[in-house]
Amino acid sequence: MAEETKERILNTALALFSQRGYLGTSMSDIANELGMTKGALYKHYTSKQEILDRIPSRMPTVTPAIEVF
């Protein structure tokens, strides 16, 4: 269940960062959007920066197609 919650946090944070920007989104915004307290959010992630750092690690690696002539 903790992993599902972490995934929900990352998805919600990504959506808010996309809409409001990183600087325009607070931990309170993320917690409110999820319907949880800031304390519960901090149980999973210690900072907004940690959340931002985790987002790319869950994205699939894309290898660009290179044509060789």
C-alpha positions in Angstrom: 0.0 0.0 0.0 2.9 2.4 0.7 4.2 2.0 -2.8 0.7 2.7 -4.2 0.6 5.9 -2.1 4.0 7.0 -3.3 3.0 6.4 -6.9 -0.2 8.6 -6.3 2.0 11.3 -4.7 4.3 11.3 -7.7 1.4 11.4 -10.2 -0.3 14.2 -8.4 2.9 16.2 -8.0 3.7 15.8 -11.6 0.3 17.1 -12.6 0.6 20.1 -10.3 4.1 20.9 -11.4 2.9 20.8 -15.0 0.0 23.2 -14.2 1.5 25.5 -11.7 5.3 25.0 -12.1 7.6 23.6 -9.4 7.9 26.9 -7.6 4.2 27.5 -7.7 3.4 24.2 -6.1 3.8 23.6 -2.3 3.8 20.4 -0.3 0.4 21.7 1.1 -0.9 21.8 -2.5 0.1 18.3 -3.1 -1.3 17.0 0.2 -4.6 18.9 -0.3 -5.0 17.5 -3.8 -4.5 14.0 -2.5 -6.8 14.5 0.5 -4.1 13.8 3.0 -2.3 15.8 5.7 1.1 17.3 5.2 2.3 15.0 7.9 1.2 12.0 6.0 2.9 13.3 2.8 6.1 13.9 4.7 6.0 10.3 5.9 6.6 9.2 2.3 8.8 12.0 1.0 11.0 14.4 3.1 10.7 17.3 0.7 9.3 18.7 -2.6 12.8 18.3 -4.1 12.8 14.6 -3.2 9.5 14.2 -5.1 10.9 16.1 -8.1 14.0 13.9 -8.0 11.9 10.7 -8.1 9.7 11.6 -11.0 12.3 10.9 -13.8 13.4 7.6 -12.3 9.9 6.2 -12.9 9.7 7.2 -16.5 10.6 4.6 -19.1 14.0 4.9 -20.8 13.6 5.9 -24.4 16.4 5.1 -26.8 16.4 7.4 -29.8 16.3 5.7 -33.2 19.5 6.5 -35.1 19.6 5.8 -38.8 23.0 4.9 -40.1 23.6 5.6 -43.9 
